[in-house]
Amino acid sequence: MVIKKLRLVNFRNYEEETFSFTDGINVLSGKNAQGKTNCAEAVFYLCTGSSLRIKHDKQLIRHGAPCANVCAETQSRFGKISLEADIYENRRELRVNGNKISRAVDLLGNMNSVFFSPGELRLIQDGPDERRRFLNLSISQTSKNYCTALLRYNKILDQRNNLLKDRDVPMILETLPVWDEQLAAYAAVVVLKRREYLKRLTVYAEEAHAFLTDGAEKLSLGDKCREETEEEIKARLIRELAAAYERDIRLGFTSVGPHRDDIKISIDGTDARGFASQGQTRTAALSLKLAELEIFKELAGEPPVLILDDVMSELDLPRRKKLLKRVGGVQCILTCTHAERVLYGAETNKIRIQGGKIIL
């Protein structure tokens, strides 16, 4: 998968600009706060229908403009695909090949991307929410079934949590089994898909980490998962939800289910979250992203677009060179302040940005 052209109109600090990308490494360079990351963000938005930087789409609209437009021409093994988004203050319109789509899930899979920035260190350093976010975004790009199940699970979870806040305990106990049956059905799909994904992620992440560290350190992900069918997972979750009724009523929220999942990440057998150095954290997070890239290759039959936002400045010289070697054959959109300091003679498409404009 590659992106050929990207047009931004009133997006972030861009009034109107069109980017032409090549199949290899595309370098967006310029001083800080000129719009490099905004361009990278636009690519990711068209891939997933969401931004990693903001919660509300209206923040993507250039100040003073009524709406923003993002449009891309892409090429996959299935042919040419155009992706477009009109973003308004309280709504948006998404189109694939000119046809309006009503569900964001229908945007997924048309163009896959892996996004890595210094902020992704949260994957290692922060709490379980960050690792679940990583899983959800990654798996959703290759499985609409997962995305749909996750959306429905979260909707039912909100309704169950609202019920638990009611003070009519007999009514709660009478109603909970109805919600549990629905919740467990969608939860089983989520749990099974996550386990399948983690099996792949573990293999690729361990290999990538060994490559980046020359085998000096060993990365490990999670514990061995039990082997269960979807029906077995559903039945187990129904039992666990029922066993937690008293606790859930007391707490006012659901304490059991995949919304509580986490990935245990270790380096040489030690918990990375509490004990990894900054350098180890960067390498572990990058290994997860390189593993994500390999999974997309495997499942989609072609590599995704790799977005590296100000990553080179965070890596030492040996790891920069290793990363460039690793991403050969993958379309890469790389942002940095000084292209000459990070490319080491690699053949690239250089685009310089200043004040939301491409300059020659």
N, C-alpha and C positions, 0 to 999 in steps of 0.2 A: 504494500500500500504506500502510495506517495501522494503528497499534495503538490499540485502544479502551480496554482495561483491562489492568492488570498487577497480579498478586497475588504477593506475596513472603511466604514462611513460612520462618523460620529461615535466611534467606539473608543472609550477611555480618552486619551489625549489626541487621537487621530481624527482630523476633519474628513479627509478622504485620501486613501493611499492604497496602491496595489503592489503586492509582493509576488515576485516570480522565484520559485524554488527549483533547485536541481535535485536529482535522485540521491546525491551523496550528502556531504556536510554543508549546511547553510549557516553562515556565521552572521548573527546580528550584533554589531558592535556599536559602541557609543558611550558617552558619559552616563552616569547614573541618572535615573528619573527622566529619560528621554523617550521611553516607550518600547524598549526591547522586550521586557517581560509582558507588556500588554499585547504585543503581537503573538508571543508564545501562548498566552492565555486564550486568545481568540481561537487558535488552532485546537486547543484542548476542549474549548467550549463546543465547537462543532462536532467533536468526536463523542462527547459524553452528555451534552446538554446542561452542563454545570461548570462552575468555576471552582478552583481550589482556593481562591483568595477571598471571595465574598459570599454572603448568604443571599443577598437580594439582587436580582438581575438589574434593577434600575441603577445600581452603582456602576454599571458598565457603560451607561450613556454619557457622552461628553457633556460637560457643563453647559447649560443653556440650549441644548438640542432637544427636540421632542422625542426622538427615538434613535436607536443605533441599528446598523445593518452589518452583518458579517456573512461573507459568501466565499466559498472555496470550490475550486475545480480539482477533483482528485482522480487517481487512477488506481484500480485494483485489478486482480487477475480476472475479475468478472467484467471489466470494462470501465468506462468513464462514469463518474458519479458527481453530481453537483449538490452541495450542501449549503443551506442558507438559513439565517435566523434574523428576524426583525424583532428588536427588543424595545418594548415600551415600558412606561413607568409601572404599570400594573398587570401587564400581560406580555406574551411573546407569540410569534408565529414561526413555526419551523417548516422547512420544505426540503424534500429530497427529490432531485431531478425535476424541480418545478412544481411538484405535487405537495400540497399542504398535508402535514401529518398531525393528528390530534393527540397522539401520545408521545412523550419524550422517549419512551422505550424503543419506538420505531426508528429513532436516530442512531441507536447503538448498533455497532457492527459494520456500519457503512465505511467508517474510517477509524481504525484503532490507534491509540497513542499511549505512550508511556511518558510521564512527566516527572522529572527529577530536578529539585532545587534544594538549596541549603535548608529550606523549611521542612523538607522531608525527613530531616533528622528526628522530627517528632515521632516518626515510626518506631524509633528505638527508645527515645528518651521519655516520651509521654505515656499516658495511661492507655487502657484497652480501646478507648474510643478511636484513637488514631489508627490502630492496627485493624480494627473492624472497618473503618472508612476505606483503608487501602484494599482490603479484601472485597468490599462491596463494589467499589469502582472498577476494580480489575476484572472480577468475575462477570459483572454486568455487561462489560464490553464484548464478551464472548458467549454469553448465555442470556437471552431475553427471558427464558423460563425462570432463571434465578432472579433477575431484576423484578419480574412481575410478582413472584412469590414473596420477595423481600418487601415490596411496596404494600402488598396485601397483609403481610405479617405485621408490619409497623402500624397500619391502620387499625387492625383488630387489637393490637397491643395497646394503643392509645385508648380505645373504647373499654378494654378490660381494666386499665389503670383508672379511668374515670369512675368505673363501677366500684372499684376498691376504695375510693374516697368517700363513698356513700356511708352513712351511719346506720343504715338499716341492715344489720348483719344477717338476719334470716333471709332477706331478699337476696343479698349478695351470694350466700351459700346455695340458694336455689338456682341462681342464674349462672354462676361461674362455669359449671360443666358444659353449658352450651357454647360459651366463648372458648373454653379449653379445647373442644373438639376442632373448631375452626383454626385456632391459633396453632395447635400442634400439627395440623395438616400442612400448613405453609412452612412452619418451622422445620419440618422434616426435610422438605426440599432444600431449604437454606443450609441446614447442617450437612446434608449429603454432598451438595455441591462444594461447600467449603472444604470438606475432607478430601474430595477428589482433587481440588485445586492445590491444597496444601501438600499433598503427596508429590505433585509435580514441582511446586515451588521449592520444596526442601531439596530435591535433587539438584535443580539448576542453581539455587542460591549457594549451596555448599561448594559446587564446582566453581562458580564465579568468584566466591570469596577466596578460594584456594589460588585461583589465577591472580587476583589482585594482590595477595599477600605472599606470593611465591611459596605457598604451602606452610608459611610460618604460623598461621593460626587456623583453627577449625570453627566454623560457624555451624550451629545446630538450631533447628526450629521445632518447637513443640515437643509433645510427648506422643507415644504411639497411640493412635486412635483405635477404639474398638470397631470391630467389623459388624455393621448392622445394615439391614435393608431399610428402605424408606418407611415401610409399615412398622418395623421394629422401633425405629426412632420415634415415630408418632406415638406408639403405645407407651414407650418409656417416658416421653415428655408429658403425656396425659397423667401418668402416675406421679411424676415429680411435681407437676402443677398442683395436683390434688393434695399431695403431702405438704405443700407449702401454703395452704389456705390460711391457716392461723397467722403465720408470719406475714403474708402478703396483706391481709386485712389490717394488721397492726401497723405495717410500714406505709400502706397506701399505694403500693406499686407492685408490679410483677417481678419477682426475684429469680425466676427460673426461665431459661430459654436462650436462644442464640444471640439475643441482644446483650448478653453478658459474656460472650466468648472473648477469648484473648489468644494471642500467639506468644508462646514462651521463646524468647530469642537468647541464645547463649553463645559465648565465645570461649573456647577451650573449657567448656563445662561450667562457666561462671555467668550468672545473669547479666546480660549486656545492659539492661536498663539501669541498674544501680552501680555497675562497676566499670563499664567501658569508658576508655578515654575518648576525647573528641575525635582523634584520628580513627580509632576503632569504630566509633559510632558512624562516622562518614562512610567508612569502607563497608560496614554491615548494611547500612541503608542503600548504598549503591549496589551492593550484591543482590538485594531484594528486587531492585528495579531492573537490573540486568536479567534476573531470573524471570521477572514478569515479561520482559521482551521475548525471551525464549519460549515461554508458554504461548504467547500470542502467535509466534511463528508456527508452533506445533498445531494449535487449534484452528487458526485461520488459514494456514497454508501459505502465509507470506508475512514478512515482518511488519510491525506497526511503525508509525512515525515516532521517533525518539526525540523528546524535547528536553534539552539540558539547559536549565536556566541558571546562569552564574555559578556553575558547578566547578569549573576549572580552577577558579581562585581558591577553592576550598581544598584542593588536592595537591599533594607534593608532586614533584616532577616525574618520578617513576610511575605513579598511579595515573597521571595525565596521559602519558604515553601509552600505558596499558589500556586505558579507556578508549583512546582513539583507535588503537589496534582492534579492540573488541567490537566496536560498532561499525567496522568496515562492512559494506554491503547493505547498510540500513540507512534510510533517509533520516538525517539528524538536523534539527533546528537548535542551534547552540547560541546562547547569548553570553557576551563578555564585554569588558570595557576596552581591552586591547587585544585584537585578534592575533597580532604577530607574536604575542607572548605565550599563546596556548596551542598554536597549530603545528609548529615545528616542520614547516615545509609541506604539510598536507595540502592536497588540491581541494579547494573549497569555493563555494559561491559566497562572496563577501557582500554584505549589505550594511551600510552605515546609516544610523538613525540619529536624528537631532531634532528635538522639539516636536515629536510626532510626525516627522517627515523623513523620507528616504533622501539622502544627499549623495551626490557623486564625488 
